[in-house]
Amino acid sequence: MAGVDHVVPLILGGRTADLAEALIDLPGQALTNLPAGAIGPALDWLVEAGRTEEALVLYHSAHAVQAAVPLPVSLAHAFAAQGRHAMAIDLLAGWAEGARKRPGEYLRQAEALETLGEPGAALPVLAAAVRAYPHSGAFATHRARLLNAAGDRAAALAELDRGLDADPIQPPWVRGLRAALAGEAVTLGPLMVELPPDLLEPDMLLATLQGRHRAAARTAALATDLPGSWRLHDARAGSGVLALQIARAAPAADVTASDPDPALCGLVARNLAANGLPGAATMSGADLPPVEVLITPLGEALPAIPAPLSRLIAEPRPGLPPATLTAHLAALFELGFTLDLSGAPEVLILTRPPA
């Protein structure tokens, strides 16, 4: 601990600001004698104080002598916020480069890169992880997901096969993604559906396989409390999986679906028919059927409101101006709707008494 004796009381006393100031003045070689976990808090404090250049010098000094330096996430985010995106990516990508890291460290590094950069930015890290842990299917699966997001489906499929060969015990969505990329039918619980990657965005495909896609709308629909049977229409059905899930879980509901994209509307029709809801898809551009429950996107224009509608589940478009949203709500209030605050942030639930 020679050369850092005066620093130890600062670490033990939790005096982060004084610790940061002391570490800046230490020669680089002395940083190798610091206890693990000492440098991270000092770096974070410097970043929070706006002293990113000093934090960068401290980080590189410690990294150069292979001191115990944590993944510099806060520093990378600070550079990204300054518009120095390339520097942020390089900082994360170069962390402990060439060293054999623990599995969790590879994953944290890849996730941090994915957050700040394009999906491909994390691929070299995951390739190194696959080499370091060839019998771990998780790294190959993660890499396959990023390859698919980057548009290289063939490489993603090959990586999935490699991961499943190394570790056949994988989450169900992994085999679902493999089936989708191979052009095969996908099993989602009791459902058998087509999920063609040329029609579905990679994020939508993955979220559907993992049960996350439009989960808030599903929850809101299944919370419907209407007497007897009721009708529900999903006006932006995508693959049709949400409509099928609601129909399975709510036997009292008569479910129909459509999508403004004709190609997706055809996919909806096939998936619904294959799972026992023939004729339940209406083509894009058709008038909304008379329903009590409507799931619909909310954009610049207010959607048509069927006369019997008593529950509106709206999914606001990302970036919808607050003024537009306020105008839509005012119009819906004029129609007798009230805002139900029980929903998740991703959806707006509005209700009015049944006709």
C-alpha positions as CSV (number, residue, x, y, z in Angstrom):
1,M,0.0,0.0,0.0
2,A,3.1,2.2,-0.2
3,G,2.3,5.6,-1.7
4,V,-1.4,5.4,-1.0
5,D,-1.5,5.3,2.8
6,H,-3.1,8.7,3.0
7,V,-5.8,7.6,0.7
8,V,-7.0,4.6,2.8
9,P,-8.8,6.7,5.5
10,L,-10.7,8.5,2.7
11,I,-11.9,5.2,1.3
12,L,-12.9,3.9,4.7
13,G,-14.6,7.1,5.6
14,G,-16.6,7.4,2.4
15,R,-15.1,10.8,1.7
16,T,-15.6,10.4,-2.1
17,A,-14.8,14.1,-3.0
18,D,-11.6,14.1,-1.1
19,L,-10.8,10.6,-2.5
20,A,-11.2,11.9,-6.1
21,E,-9.0,14.9,-5.5
22,A,-6.3,12.6,-3.9
23,L,-6.4,10.1,-6.8
24,I,-5.9,12.7,-9.4
25,D,-2.6,13.6,-7.8
26,L,-1.3,10.1,-7.4
27,P,1.3,8.7,-9.9
28,G,-0.2,6.1,-12.2
29,Q,1.8,3.2,-10.8
30,A,0.5,3.9,-7.3
31,L,-3.0,3.2,-8.5
32,T,-2.2,-0.5,-8.7
33,N,-2.0,-0.7,-4.9
34,L,-5.6,0.7,-4.4
35,P,-8.2,-1.7,-3.0
36,A,-10.8,-2.9,-5.5
37,G,-13.7,-0.5,-5.7
38,A,-11.8,2.6,-4.8
39,I,-11.6,4.1,-8.3
40,G,-15.2,3.7,-9.4
41,P,-16.7,6.1,-6.9
42,A,-14.0,8.7,-7.6
43,L,-14.7,8.5,-11.3
44,D,-18.5,8.9,-10.8
45,W,-18.0,11.9,-8.5
46,L,-15.8,13.6,-11.0
47,V,-18.3,13.0,-13.7
48,E,-21.2,14.4,-11.5
49,A,-19.0,17.4,-10.8
50,G,-18.7,18.1,-14.5
51,R,-14.9,17.3,-14.5
52,T,-15.0,14.7,-17.3
53,E,-11.5,15.5,-18.6
54,E,-10.0,14.8,-15.2
55,A,-12.1,11.7,-14.9
56,L,-10.8,10.5,-18.3
57,V,-7.2,11.1,-17.2
58,L,-7.7,9.2,-14.0
59,Y,-9.4,6.3,-15.9
60,H,-6.7,6.0,-18.5
61,S,-3.9,6.2,-15.8
62,A,-5.6,3.4,-13.8
63,H,-6.4,1.3,-16.9
64,A,-2.8,1.6,-18.2
65,V,-1.4,-0.1,-15.1
66,Q,-4.2,-2.6,-15.0
67,A,-5.7,-1.3,-11.8
68,A,-9.1,-2.5,-10.7
69,V,-11.1,-0.1,-12.9
70,P,-14.9,-0.6,-13.3
71,L,-16.7,-0.3,-16.6
72,P,-16.8,3.5,-17.1
73,V,-20.5,3.8,-17.8
74,S,-21.1,7.2,-16.2
75,L,-18.1,8.7,-18.0
76,A,-19.2,7.2,-21.3
77,H,-22.7,8.6,-20.9
78,A,-21.2,12.0,-20.0
79,F,-19.2,12.1,-23.3
80,A,-22.3,11.0,-25.2
81,A,-24.3,13.8,-23.6
82,Q,-21.6,16.2,-24.9
83,G,-22.0,14.9,-28.4
84,R,-18.7,13.0,-28.3
85,H,-20.4,9.8,-29.2
86,A,-17.4,8.1,-30.8
87,M,-15.3,8.7,-27.7
88,A,-18.0,7.2,-25.5
89,I,-18.1,4.0,-27.7
90,D,-14.3,3.7,-27.8
91,L,-14.1,4.1,-24.0
92,L,-16.5,1.3,-23.4
93,A,-15.2,-1.0,-26.2
94,G,-11.6,-0.6,-24.9
95,W,-12.4,-1.5,-21.3
96,A,-10.1,-4.4,-20.2
97,E,-9.5,-5.2,-23.8
98,G,-7.6,-8.4,-24.3
99,A,-8.3,-9.6,-20.8
100,R,-10.4,-12.6,-20.0
101,K,-13.3,-11.1,-18.1
102,R,-15.9,-12.8,-16.0
103,P,-19.2,-13.7,-17.8
104,G,-21.2,-10.9,-16.2
105,E,-18.6,-8.4,-17.1
106,Y,-18.8,-9.3,-20.8
107,L,-22.6,-8.9,-20.6
108,R,-22.5,-5.6,-18.8
109,Q,-20.0,-4.3,-21.3
110,A,-22.1,-5.4,-24.3
111,E,-25.3,-4.0,-22.8
112,A,-23.6,-0.6,-22.2
113,L,-22.4,-0.5,-25.7
114,E,-25.8,-1.5,-27.1
115,T,-27.4,1.3,-25.1
116,L,-25.0,4.0,-26.5
117,G,-24.3,2.7,-30.0
118,E,-25.6,0.8,-32.9
119,P,-26.3,-2.9,-32.2
120,G,-23.1,-3.8,-34.0
121,A,-21.0,-1.9,-31.5
122,A,-21.3,-4.8,-29.0
123,L,-20.6,-7.6,-31.4
124,P,-16.8,-7.7,-30.9
125,V,-17.2,-7.9,-27.2
126,L,-19.6,-10.8,-27.5
127,A,-17.3,-12.5,-30.0
128,A,-14.6,-12.3,-27.4
129,A,-17.0,-13.7,-24.8
130,V,-17.9,-16.7,-27.1
131,R,-14.2,-17.4,-27.5
132,A,-13.6,-17.2,-23.8
133,Y,-16.6,-19.3,-22.8
134,P,-17.3,-21.6,-25.8
135,H,-19.7,-23.8,-23.9
136,S,-22.0,-20.9,-22.8
137,G,-25.0,-20.6,-25.1
138,A,-26.0,-17.3,-23.6
139,F,-23.2,-15.3,-25.3
140,A,-24.0,-16.8,-28.7
141,T,-27.7,-16.1,-28.2
142,H,-27.0,-12.5,-27.2
143,R,-24.7,-12.1,-30.2
144,A,-27.4,-13.7,-32.5
145,R,-29.9,-11.1,-31.3
146,L,-27.6,-8.3,-32.2
147,L,-26.7,-9.7,-35.6
148,N,-30.4,-9.9,-36.4
149,A,-30.9,-6.3,-35.3
150,A,-28.0,-5.3,-37.5
151,G,-29.7,-7.0,-40.5
152,D,-27.5,-10.1,-40.8
153,R,-30.1,-12.8,-40.5
154,A,-28.0,-15.6,-41.9
155,A,-25.2,-15.0,-39.4
156,A,-27.8,-14.7,-36.6
157,L,-29.2,-18.1,-37.5
158,A,-25.8,-19.7,-37.5
159,E,-25.0,-18.2,-34.2
160,L,-28.3,-19.4,-32.7
161,D,-27.5,-22.9,-33.9
162,R,-24.0,-22.7,-32.3
163,G,-25.5,-21.5,-29.1
164,L,-28.1,-24.2,-29.0
165,D,-25.6,-26.9,-29.8
166,A,-23.4,-25.7,-26.9
167,D,-26.3,-25.3,-24.5
168,P,-29.6,-26.8,-25.5
169,I,-31.3,-25.5,-22.3
170,Q,-32.3,-22.0,-23.4
171,P,-35.3,-19.7,-22.8
172,P,-38.2,-20.5,-25.2
173,W,-37.8,-17.3,-27.1
174,V,-34.4,-18.5,-28.4
175,R,-35.9,-21.4,-30.3
176,G,-38.7,-19.1,-31.4
177,L,-36.2,-16.7,-32.9
178,R,-34.4,-19.5,-34.6
179,A,-37.7,-20.8,-36.1
180,A,-38.7,-17.3,-37.2
181,L,-35.3,-16.7,-38.9
182,A,-35.5,-20.1,-40.6
183,G,-39.0,-19.3,-42.0
184,E,-40.7,-21.8,-39.8
185,A,-43.9,-21.6,-37.7
186,V,-43.3,-20.3,-34.1
187,T,-44.8,-21.8,-31.0
188,L,-46.0,-19.3,-28.5
189,G,-47.6,-21.2,-25.7
190,P,-50.8,-22.7,-27.2
191,L,-50.4,-20.6,-30.4
192,M,-48.7,-21.5,-33.6
193,V,-47.9,-18.4,-35.7
194,E,-45.9,-17.0,-38.5
195,L,-43.5,-14.3,-37.5
196,P,-41.6,-13.4,-40.7
197,P,-38.6,-11.3,-40.1
198,D,-39.0,-9.5,-43.4
199,L,-42.3,-8.1,-42.2
200,L,-41.6,-7.5,-38.5
201,E,-38.9,-5.2,-37.1
202,P,-36.2,-7.0,-35.1
203,D,-37.3,-5.3,-31.8
204,M,-41.0,-6.1,-32.4
205,L,-40.1,-9.7,-33.3
206,L,-38.0,-10.1,-30.1
207,A,-40.6,-8.4,-27.9
208,T,-43.3,-10.7,-29.3
209,L,-41.2,-13.8,-28.6
210,Q,-40.4,-12.7,-25.1
211,G,-44.0,-11.7,-24.3
212,R,-43.2,-8.0,-23.9
213,H,-44.7,-6.6,-27.1
214,R,-47.8,-4.5,-26.3
215,A,-48.0,-6.1,-22.9
216,A,-49.7,-3.0,-21.4
217,A,-52.4,-3.1,-24.0
218,R,-53.0,-6.8,-23.3
219,T,-53.3,-6.1,-19.6
220,A,-55.7,-3.3,-20.2
221,A,-57.9,-5.4,-22.5
222,L,-58.1,-8.3,-20.1
223,A,-59.1,-5.9,-17.3
224,T,-62.3,-5.2,-19.3
225,D,-65.3,-5.6,-17.0
226,L,-68.4,-5.7,-19.2
227,P,-71.5,-7.8,-18.7
228,G,-72.1,-10.8,-21.0
229,S,-70.2,-11.0,-24.3
230,W,-68.4,-8.1,-25.7
231,R,-66.5,-7.2,-28.9
232,L,-62.9,-6.1,-29.2
233,H,-61.0,-4.8,-32.2
234,D,-57.2,-4.4,-32.4
235,A,-56.7,-1.7,-35.1
236,R,-52.9,-2.2,-35.4
237,A,-52.5,-5.9,-35.0
238,G,-49.0,-6.4,-36.4
239,S,-48.7,-10.2,-36.3
240,G,-52.0,-10.8,-34.7
241,V,-50.5,-12.3,-31.6
242,L,-52.1,-9.8,-29.2
243,A,-55.6,-10.4,-30.6
244,L,-55.0,-14.2,-30.3
245,Q,-53.8,-13.9,-26.7
246,I,-56.8,-11.8,-25.7
247,A,-59.2,-14.3,-27.5
248,R,-57.6,-17.2,-25.6
249,A,-57.7,-15.4,-22.2
250,A,-61.1,-13.8,-22.5
251,P,-63.7,-16.3,-23.8
252,A,-66.5,-13.7,-23.5
253,A,-64.7,-11.5,-26.1
254,D,-65.5,-11.6,-29.8
255,V,-62.1,-10.5,-31.2
256,T,-61.3,-9.0,-34.6
257,A,-58.1,-7.3,-35.8
258,S,-56.7,-5.3,-38.7
259,D,-53.5,-3.4,-39.6
260,P,-53.0,-0.3,-41.8
261,D,-50.2,-2.2,-43.6
262,P,-51.8,-4.5,-46.2
263,A,-48.9,-7.0,-45.9
264,L,-49.3,-7.2,-42.1
265,C,-53.1,-7.5,-42.5
266,G,-52.6,-10.6,-44.6
267,L,-50.3,-12.0,-41.9
268,V,-52.9,-11.2,-39.2
269,A,-55.6,-13.1,-41.3
270,R,-53.3,-16.1,-41.6
271,N,-52.4,-16.3,-38.0
272,L,-55.9,-15.8,-36.7
273,A,-57.3,-18.4,-39.1
274,A,-54.6,-20.9,-38.1
275,N,-55.5,-20.5,-34.5
276,G,-59.3,-20.8,-34.7
277,L,-60.4,-17.2,-35.4
278,P,-61.2,-17.4,-39.2
279,G,-62.6,-14.3,-40.8
280,A,-61.6,-12.2,-37.8
281,A,-59.2,-9.9,-39.7
282,T,-60.6,-7.0,-41.6
283,M,-58.5,-5.4,-44.3
284,S,-56.8,-2.0,-43.8
285,G,-58.9,1.0,-44.7
286,A,-62.1,-0.8,-43.8
287,D,-64.5,1.0,-41.4
288,L,-64.1,0.0,-37.8
289,P,-66.6,-2.7,-36.7
290,P,-69.1,-1.8,-34.0
291,V,-67.2,-2.8,-30.8
292,E,-67.2,-2.1,-27.1
293,V,-63.4,-2.3,-26.8
294,L,-60.9,-0.8,-29.2
295,I,-57.1,-1.0,-29.1
296,T,-55.7,1.6,-31.5
297,P,-52.6,3.7,-32.1
298,L,-52.9,7.4,-31.3
299,G,-51.2,9.7,-33.7
300,E,-51.8,13.2,-35.2
301,A,-55.4,12.3,-36.0
302,L,-58.0,11.1,-33.5
303,P,-59.2,7.6,-34.5
304,A,-62.8,7.0,-35.4
305,I,-64.9,6.1,-32.4
306,P,-67.6,3.4,-32.9
307,A,-71.0,4.2,-31.4
308,P,-71.1,1.4,-28.8
309,L,-67.5,1.9,-27.7
310,S,-67.1,2.0,-23.9
311,R,-63.4,1.2,-23.5
312,L,-60.7,2.8,-25.6
313,I,-57.1,1.6,-25.2
314,A,-54.9,4.0,-27.0
315,E,-51.2,3.5,-27.7
316,P,-49.7,7.0,-28.2
317,R,-47.1,7.3,-30.9
318,P,-43.6,8.0,-29.6
319,G,-42.9,11.7,-29.7
320,L,-46.5,12.7,-30.0
321,P,-46.6,16.4,-29.1
322,P,-48.2,17.1,-25.7
323,A,-50.5,19.7,-27.3
324,T,-51.8,17.1,-29.7
325,L,-52.4,14.6,-26.9
326,T,-54.2,17.2,-24.9
327,A,-56.5,18.1,-27.8
328,H,-57.3,14.4,-28.3
329,L,-58.1,13.9,-24.6
330,A,-60.4,17.0,-24.7
331,A,-62.3,15.7,-27.7
332,L,-62.7,12.3,-26.0
333,F,-63.9,13.9,-22.8
334,E,-66.6,15.7,-25.0
335,L,-67.7,12.3,-26.1
336,G,-68.3,11.2,-22.5
337,F,-65.0,9.4,-21.8
338,T,-63.1,9.6,-18.6
339,L,-59.4,8.8,-18.1
340,D,-58.6,5.6,-16.2
341,L,-55.4,6.1,-14.4
342,S,-54.8,2.4,-13.7
343,G,-53.0,1.7,-16.9
344,A,-49.3,1.5,-17.6
345,P,-47.5,4.6,-19.1
346,E,-47.4,3.0,-22.5
347,V,-51.2,3.2,-22.9
348,L,-54.1,5.6,-22.3
349,I,-57.3,3.9,-21.1
350,L,-60.5,5.8,-21.5
351,T,-63.9,4.6,-20.5
352,R,-67.5,5.6,-20.7
353,P,-70.7,4.0,-19.6
354,P,-72.0,1.2,-21.9
355,A,-74.5,2.3,-24.4
